[in-house]
């Protein structure tokens, strides 16, 4: 799976689809584009808990 492109979340479980919608509707990744954002954590790999949040790592040089 290519985790640097969140499109796969559209076809995931309900929580992953909600994460995709939140990121896209708020343009989070496009606002961070110059920092090469990648969604990480429990939601992308489908081991999240009820109170899991969205974790985004970025690169700055």
C-alpha positions as a Markdown table, in Angstrom:
| # | Residue | x | y | z |
|---|---|---|---|---|
| 1 | Unk | 0.0 | 0.0 | 0.0 |
| 2 | Unk | 1.2 | 3.5 | -0.8 |
| 3 | Unk | 0.7 | 5.5 | 2.4 |
| 4 | Unk | 1.9 | 8.8 | 1.0 |
| 5 | Unk | -1.4 | 9.1 | -0.9 |
| 6 | Unk | -4.5 | 9.0 | 1.3 |
| 7 | Unk | -6.9 | 8.0 | -1.5 |
| 8 | Unk | -7.0 | 4.5 | -0.2 |
| 9 | Unk | -8.9 | 5.8 | 2.9 |
| 10 | Unk | -11.9 | 6.5 | 0.7 |
| 11 | Unk | -12.4 | 2.7 | 0.3 |
| 12 | Unk | -11.6 | 1.8 | 3.9 |
| 13 | Unk | -13.8 | 1.3 | 6.9 |
| 14 | Unk | -16.1 | 4.0 | 8.3 |
| 15 | Unk | -13.4 | 5.6 | 10.5 |
| 16 | Unk | -10.9 | 5.7 | 7.6 |
| 17 | Unk | -13.6 | 7.3 | 5.3 |
| 18 | Unk | -14.3 | 9.9 | 8.0 |
| 19 | Unk | -10.6 | 10.6 | 8.3 |
| 20 | Unk | -10.3 | 11.1 | 4.5 |
| 21 | Unk | -13.3 | 13.4 | 4.5 |
| 22 | Unk | -11.9 | 15.5 | 7.4 |
| 23 | Unk | -8.5 | 15.9 | 5.7 |
| 24 | Unk | -10.0 | 16.7 | 2.3 |
| 25 | Unk | -12.8 | 19.0 | 3.5 |
| 26 | Unk | -10.3 | 21.1 | 5.6 |
| 27 | Unk | -7.6 | 20.9 | 3.0 |
| 28 | Unk | -5.1 | 19.9 | 5.7 |
| 29 | Unk | -2.6 | 18.1 | 3.5 |
| 30 | Unk | -2.7 | 20.7 | 0.8 |
| 31 | Unk | -1.9 | 23.4 | 3.4 |
| 32 | Unk | 1.1 | 21.3 | 4.5 |
| 33 | Unk | 2.2 | 20.3 | 1.0 |
| 34 | Unk | 5.6 | 22.1 | 1.2 |
| 35 | Unk | 6.4 | 19.9 | 4.2 |
| 36 | Unk | 5.7 | 16.5 | 2.4 |
| 37 | Unk | 2.9 | 15.5 | 4.9 |
| 38 | Unk | 2.2 | 11.8 | 5.5 |
| 39 | Unk | -0.7 | 10.5 | 7.5 |
| 40 | Unk | 0.6 | 8.0 | 10.0 |
| 41 | Unk | -0.7 | 6.3 | 13.2 |
| 42 | Unk | -3.4 | 3.8 | 14.0 |
| 43 | Unk | -6.2 | 4.9 | 11.6 |
| 44 | Unk | -4.3 | 4.3 | 8.3 |
| 45 | Unk | -3.3 | 0.8 | 9.3 |
| 46 | Unk | -6.8 | 0.0 | 10.8 |
| 47 | Unk | -5.8 | -0.6 | 14.4 |
| 48 | Unk | -7.4 | 2.5 | 15.8 |
| 49 | Unk | -9.4 | 2.9 | 19.0 |
| 50 | Unk | -12.5 | 5.0 | 19.5 |
| 51 | Unk | -10.5 | 8.0 | 20.6 |
| 52 | Unk | -7.6 | 7.7 | 18.1 |
| 53 | Unk | -6.7 | 10.9 | 16.4 |
| 54 | Unk | -5.1 | 11.7 | 13.1 |
| 55 | Unk | -1.3 | 11.9 | 13.1 |
| 56 | Unk | 0.6 | 13.7 | 10.3 |
| 57 | Unk | 4.3 | 13.7 | 10.0 |
| 58 | Unk | 6.1 | 16.4 | 8.0 |
| 59 | Unk | 9.6 | 17.1 | 6.8 |
| 60 | Unk | 11.4 | 20.4 | 7.1 |
| 61 | Unk | 14.9 | 21.1 | 5.8 |
